[in-house]
Structures are given as C-alpha cells and as structure tokens.
C-alpha cells in the first residue's frame, strides 16, 4: 500500500492564482492556503509531511507544531525565512527553487536602469500632460540623459542573475566589474575589484547577492558617499542589502543621481520608510517585489517545487540546502 504524504502549501497565492498548481495532487494529499502569517502556521501544519512556503517564518516556534514534517520546499530561491540549524537538528530536509526567475530579473534590472537613466517618467508626462503638443519643434530633450554604452557597470553577486546582467551590460557596450562578497567567486571575462573600487568607478551598480551577515547594509551612507554623483543604483536582491534611510538621504542630497528598487527593508512598504515620501520618479522608481514574477517564471517555480518533491519521494537529492 502506497502512503500518500500530506503536503501543506502555506502561501499558494505567492505565485498568483492564475498559475495552476494541480500538478501537486499527483504527489500527495494537498492542502493549500492562500496566505499564511506567522501566527497561522502552527494551526495549519500539524499533520504535514511536506511544507511548501515562501516568506512565512519556519523555525522552532512554528515548526514544533509539525512533528511529522520531513521536507520543506521553498517556493523561491531565498531561504532566510527558515531556521536551518533547527531543521538540521530535526533532520528536516530543506530545498529551494533555483534559476527559475533569472531571465525575468535580468530583464527587470535593465527596465529599472533605463527608466531612471533616460528620465522616462519625465518624458512620458511631458507628452501626456500636453506640453509636447504646445511646443514648436519636433523634439524635446531638456532633461539630458546619457547612453549606457561606454559606462562602467558594477555588479554585486555574480550568480546566475549577476552573470546574466553582465552579459547584457556587455552587449550594451559597458565595461563590467564585480565584487565578490565572499571573496571566493571568480568569473572569467570580467574584472573582480574591491568594494571601494566598485563604489568609486561604477556608473551603474546593480545588486544581485543574497542577504547575509556580509551583505546586510552593504550599501549604507558611507558607501553611497563613495559613489559618483552621476551613478544609478539598482537593487533587485534583498531589501536590507541597502539601508533605506541612508539611500533616501543620498537621493535628497543628490549624492547619487538615482535608484531603481524592486525590494525594500520591509515589504510591503510602510509609511515609516522614508523612501515612501520621495515622489520624484526621475530619481527613484520602486516596484513591488515583482522582478521575479513573469508569467513564465511563476510557472517554472511551481514546476521546480514539483520536481523537488518528486525527487525527495524517490530518495534522491535535488536543490538541497540542508
């Protein structure tokens, strides 16, 4: 007799309700919750053998209510919501989803950069507010913008996404430099530099690193003051890689030219975050943590979790963190 495992999906809506997850029914008995807060978890996982989660905290406090759990699958790449030491002590396997959103995040990195660099908000509003129709010449370029070609593009985090950005930046005609937060990452064809050099030389600086003790507040007031006044900062990594208060001050003081963010220290954004008060879209664009979320990427992450569970049930290792 085959025993069907109980699979509990704590944050089903994190991939969007337009994405079909019925494939999981082939792997066990599925209970799916649209969203789960920390206080919801204990009451939902008591009979679970397998948990699928995204951002909700999974630690001793929440997992002690799940004595049978054998596998935790991240419906994402990042796993800073999981207490790995506790899972290791309990013998709970933790796996994540890898590479599913690389094309989407690379694409969004350049969407943010070009929006700020070319002052697209200003020019779109200039046309839509009727100013263009009133002028007596065919073109308007009163807010100057620069080409990417010939610029120095700095990268923090040379994983799959960072390398993807490097290839596109190279195609645009940039010189690409990068900084390894561990000091161990070597990528052929691109120049590794120290942090000071990265900050001082980059015309565009994009962040693609995980959040850990080496990267928290990697960009703070001190770092921002080392950057060029013409520099544009892009963060599609984790919110706390950038000190949001320090970035607000730098933008208000014109320490750097602009920033494009898809992630924030606390999500959703709160009124306490000073960046919520900066309405000048020529200097700052913020998108709601959606760089990863193309239609294709959301389908791929569902498939990745399916493959991770399937491998576990077959006694195989796939995308294992612990």
C-alpha positions in Angstrom: 0.0 0.0 0.0 1.4 3.4 -1.0 1.1 6.0 1.7 0.2 9.4 0.3 2.1 12.2 2.1 0.3 15.3 3.4 1.6 18.4 1.5 0.7 21.7 3.1 1.2 24.8 0.9 1.3 27.8 3.2 1.4 30.6 0.6 -0.3 29.4 -2.5 -1.1 32.9 -3.7 2.6 33.9 -3.7 2.8 32.5 -7.3 -0.5 34.1 -8.4 -3.9 32.5 -8.6 -3.6 32.4 -12.4 -0.9 29.8 -12.2 -2.2 26.2 -11.9 -0.7 24.1 -9.1 -2.9 21.0 -9.6 0.2 19.0 -10.5 1.0 18.7 -6.8 -2.1 16.5 -6.4 -0.2 13.7 -8.1 2.4 13.7 -5.3 0.2 13.5 -2.2 -2.8 14.9 -0.3 -2.6 18.7 -0.8 -3.9 21.4 1.5 -3.3 24.9 0.1 -3.7 28.2 2.0 -3.8 31.4 0.0 -1.5 33.2 2.5 -0.2 32.4 6.0 1.0 34.7 8.7 3.4 33.6 11.4 0.5 33.1 13.9 -1.3 30.9 11.4 1.4 28.4 10.8 1.1 26.2 13.9 -2.6 25.5 13.4 -2.1 24.5 9.8 0.9 22.1 9.8 0.1 19.6 12.5 -0.3 16.7 10.1 2.1 17.8 7.4 4.8 15.6 6.0 5.9 18.2 3.4 5.7 22.0 3.7 5.8 24.4 0.8 6.4 28.0 1.8 7.8 31.3 0.6 8.2 34.1 3.2 6.5 32.9 6.3 8.9 32.1 9.2 9.7 28.4 9.7 11.6 28.0 12.9 11.4 26.2 16.2 8.5 28.3 17.3 6.4 27.4 14.3 7.7 24.0 13.3 7.4 22.4 16.8 3.7 22.0 15.9 4.7 19.7 13.0 6.2 16.5 14.4 5.9 14.6 11.1 7.4 17.1 8.7 10.3 15.7 6.7 10.7 18.2 3.9 10.4 22.0 3.5 10.3 23.3 -0.1 10.9 27.0 -0.7 8.6 28.4 -3.4 11.5 30.7 -4.1 15.3 30.8 -4.2 15.9 32.7 -0.9 15.5 30.8 2.3 16.3 33.3 5.0 12.8 32.7 6.5 13.9 29.2 7.5 15.9 28.3 10.6 18.4 25.9 9.0 20.1 25.0 12.3 16.8 23.9 13.8 15.9 21.9 10.6 19.3 20.2 10.7 18.8 19.2 14.3 15.3 17.8 13.5 16.5 16.0 10.4 14.2 18.1 8.2 15.4 18.4 4.6 15.2 21.9 3.2 15.3 22.6 -0.6 14.9 25.7 -2.7 14.0 26.6 -6.3 16.8 27.7 -8.4 17.2 29.6 -11.7 13.5 29.8 -12.4 13.4 33.6 -12.5 16.9 34.5 -13.9 15.6 35.8 -17.3 12.8 37.9 -15.6 15.2 39.5 -13.0 17.8 40.3 -15.6 15.1 41.9 -17.8 13.8 43.9 -14.9 17.2 45.1 -13.9 17.6 46.9 -17.2 14.0 48.1 -17.1 14.7 49.9 -13.8 18.1 51.2 -15.0 16.7 52.6 -18.3 13.7 54.2 -16.6 16.0 56.2 -14.3 18.8 56.8 -16.8 16.6 58.1 -19.6 14.2 60.0 -17.3 11.3 58.2 -18.9 8.8 59.3 -16.3 9.5 63.0 -17.2 9.3 62.5 -20.9 6.1 60.4 -20.7 4.5 63.0 -18.5 5.7 65.8 -20.8 3.7 64.2 -23.7 0.6 63.1 -21.8 0.2 66.5 -20.0 0.0 68.3 -23.3 3.3 70.1 -23.1 4.7 68.4 -26.2 1.7 69.4 -28.3 2.2 73.0 -27.4 5.9 73.3 -28.5 7.0 74.5 -31.9 9.8 71.9 -32.6 9.6 68.2 -33.2 11.8 67.1 -30.3 12.2 67.7 -26.6 15.3 66.7 -24.6 15.6 69.4 -22.0 16.3 66.9 -19.2 19.6 65.4 -20.6 20.3 61.7 -20.4 23.3 59.5 -21.1 24.0 56.4 -23.1 24.8 53.1 -21.3 27.5 52.4 -23.9 30.9 53.1 -22.6 29.8 53.2 -19.0 31.1 51.0 -16.1 28.5 48.6 -14.8 29.3 47.3 -11.4 27.7 44.1 -10.0 27.5 42.6 -6.5 26.6 39.0 -6.7 27.9 37.0 -9.7 25.5 34.1 -9.5 23.3 33.2 -12.4 21.4 36.5 -12.3 24.6 38.6 -11.9 26.2 36.8 -14.8 23.1 37.3 -16.9 23.2 41.0 -16.2 26.9 41.1 -17.0 26.2 39.6 -20.5 23.5 42.1 -21.3 25.6 45.0 -20.0 28.5 43.8 -22.1 26.2 43.7 -25.1 25.2 47.3 -24.4 28.9 48.2 -24.6 29.6 48.6 -20.9 32.8 47.6 -19.1 31.7 45.2 -16.4 33.3 45.0 -13.0 32.2 43.0 -10.0 32.7 42.5 -6.3 32.5 39.1 -4.6 31.0 39.4 -1.1 32.7 36.1 -0.1 36.0 36.7 -1.8 35.7 33.3 -3.5 33.7 34.0 -6.6 35.8 34.2 -9.8 34.1 34.8 -13.1 36.2 34.6 -16.3 35.9 37.6 -18.7 35.0 40.2 -16.0 37.2 42.1 -13.7 36.9 41.5 -9.9 37.5 44.6 -7.8 37.5 45.5 -4.1 34.5 47.3 -2.6 36.0 50.8 -2.7 36.9 50.4 -6.4 33.4 49.1 -7.2 31.7 52.1 -5.5 34.0 54.7 -6.9 34.1 53.5 -10.5 30.6 52.2 -11.2 28.3 54.4 -13.3 25.5 51.8 -12.8 25.7 49.5 -9.8 23.3 46.5 -9.6 22.8 44.2 -6.6 22.1 40.5 -7.0 23.5 39.0 -3.8 21.8 37.0 -1.0 21.1 38.7 2.3 23.5 37.5 5.0 25.9 39.0 7.5 28.3 40.0 4.8 25.7 41.9 2.7 23.3 43.5 5.2 23.5 47.2 4.6 26.2 46.7 2.0 25.0 50.0 0.7 24.9 52.5 3.5 25.7 56.2 3.9 29.4 55.5 3.8 29.1 53.5 0.6 26.8 56.0 -1.1 29.2 58.9 -0.4 31.9 56.9 -2.3 29.8 56.6 -5.4 29.7 59.0 -8.3 27.1 61.8 -8.2 26.0 60.6 -11.6 25.7 57.0 -10.5 22.4 54.9 -10.6 21.9 52.2 -8.0 19.7 49.1 -8.8 18.6 46.7 -6.1 16.8 43.5 -7.1 18.5 41.4 -4.4 17.1 41.8 -0.9 15.8 44.9 0.7 18.2 45.1 3.6 21.2 45.0 1.3 20.5 48.7 1.1 19.9 50.9 4.1 16.7 52.6 3.0 17.1 55.7 5.3 20.6 56.3 4.0 19.5 55.9 0.4 16.7 58.4 1.0 19.2 60.9 2.4 21.6 60.3 -0.5 18.8 60.9 -3.1 17.5 64.0 -1.4 21.1 65.4 -1.1 21.8 64.3 -4.7 24.8 62.2 -3.5 23.9 59.9 -6.4 21.7 60.5 -9.4 19.0 57.9 -8.9 17.9 54.5 -7.9 15.7 51.7 -9.0 14.4 49.3 -6.4 12.3 46.1 -6.5 13.0 45.2 -2.9 12.7 47.1 0.4 13.8 46.5 4.0 10.1 45.8 5.0 7.6 44.6 2.5 5.0 45.8 1.7 6.5 49.3 2.1 5.5 51.1 5.3 4.9 54.8 6.0 7.9 54.7 8.2 10.2 54.0 5.2 11.3 57.5 4.1 11.5 56.3 0.5 7.7 56.2 0.5 7.8 60.0 0.7 10.0 60.5 -2.3 7.6 61.1 -5.2 10.2 62.2 -7.8 10.2 59.3 -10.2 13.1 60.8 -12.2 15.3 59.9 -9.2 13.6 56.9 -7.8 11.4 54.1 -9.1 10.2 51.4 -6.7 8.4 48.3 -8.0 6.6 45.9 -5.6 9.0 42.9 -5.5 7.9 41.7 -8.9 11.1 41.4 -10.8 10.9 37.6 -10.5 7.3 37.3 -11.4 6.9 37.0 -15.2 4.3 34.5 -16.3 7.0 32.1 -17.3 8.9 32.4 -14.1 5.9 31.7 -11.9 5.1 28.6 -13.9 8.7 27.5 -13.6 8.9 27.9 -9.9 5.8 25.7 -9.5 7.4 23.1 -11.7 10.7 23.3 -9.7 8.9 22.6 -6.4 7.1 19.7 -8.1 10.5 18.2 -9.2 12.0 18.8 -5.7 9.1 16.9 -4.0 9.2 14.1 -6.6 13.0 13.7 -6.1 12.5 13.5 -2.3 9.8 10.8 -2.6 12.2 8.8 -4.9 15.0 9.1 -2.3 17.0 11.5 -4.5 18.7 14.8 -3.6 17.8 17.9 -5.6 18.4 21.5 -4.7 19.3 20.5 -1.1 20.2 23.3 1.4 20.3 21.1 4.5 
